[in-house]
Amino acid sequence: MNDLSPRQSRLPALIDGGYTLLPPEGSPCGGRLLSLQELAAPLPEAVLPIGLLTLLPSRQEDGSPLPVTDLAARYAEQAFALREAGASCLLLGDLATVRDARAAVLGARQTGLPVLLCAAVDAQGNTADDVPFSAILASVQHLGAAAVGVACTGDRIDTLAILGKNAPLAQVPLFCVLNAQGRTEELPEGYSLTPEQLHDYTSQALRAGGDLFLLGQGITLAHAVAAAQAVSGFGPEGRVTRPDSDTLFMSCEAAAFYLDEGNLMFSDPIPCQYDMAGAILAAEDLGCDVLNFYVETLEDAENFAANSHMIRMPICITSHNEVALELALAEYNGRAFVDLQSEVPDEEIYTLAQGYGAVVL
């Protein structure tokens, strides 16, 4: 793959999703990685297989959310089984929530294999759970995901707009699904692209900020070759988006936030108790930029986790207890700030923040 952007990847430019080129035929490894060199000759058999992760139930029998740490452990089991089956890369598609995205990365990253996440979004870039793709990207790109992408039910213009919006803030490769056939919200009767048209679409996606591509429905060898030619002929000067290194890209489980570090107002520390709805709403009404939660004990961390689904603002976690801080970071479905003013040693705070994709202030 050419040096398309500062976002480097261990992955080739094209990924066969297993829809058309190489059906899984019962294998747990449902696709394969395609290098540009492979496409110059007939496709070899079963090279560099992808392990397709399956979305797992995220709620317990009583309907309550499964703790992220427990859900991550279940994804880890699945990921290790795929690695044992020969997968060289892991892919989870049809994502709709930040919780599933974070749990999948936290679990699957333990295998040491690259982990790719693909969110299923509409023309506006929102999932079926009304979660913007930006919130998923902000929540997992510093967590260990190798690449993050979208499968959009809108048209090609919608996909390009989603790539263009998120590319400046992406710190990992972005990808989209390239379909040669299918239906969109605008074309419910269906469409079909020639290899030449797919070449042009791939070039447009590269300019908008795409780094690699998942080959989807209706893709033939001719389509794959056309996409590969678009990639190999593209240079970084063709980008129409530029990296944004000034904005703090944060998230909760329902939204992404674009913040200026030099102009943030924090709430007074919010104690963590069994029912935090009133305290969260009161703090939001004060007009601050960031909600600051005081997490001192494991019970505090559990209460914080149980109430965090109500949060619709950026947050900061203040804690003097390393174990409680780690649990709160693990269970928070978003990207949080961590307060450096703590009795926990600075080195430990930075280590925890790095492990859970948080920002130290």
Secondary structure, DSSP 4 states (H G I P E B T S, - for coil): ----SS---SS-SEEE-SSSSS--TT-SEEEEEE-TTGGGSPPPSS-SEEEEE-----B-TTSPBPPHHHHHHHHHHHHHHHHHTT-SEEEEEEE--HHHHHHHHHHHGGGTS-EEEEEEE-TTSB-TTS-BHHHHHHHHTTTT-SEEEEEESS-HHHHHHHHHHHGGG-SS-EEEEE-SEE--SS-TT-EE--HHHHHHHHHHHHHHT--EEEE-TT--HHHHHHHHHHHHT--GGG-S-----SSEEEE-SS-EEEE-GGG--BPPPEEP-S--HHHHHHHHHTT-SBEEEE--SHHHHHHHHHHGGG--S-EEEE-S-HHHHHHHHHH-SSB-EE-S-SSS-HHHHHHHHHHTT-EE-
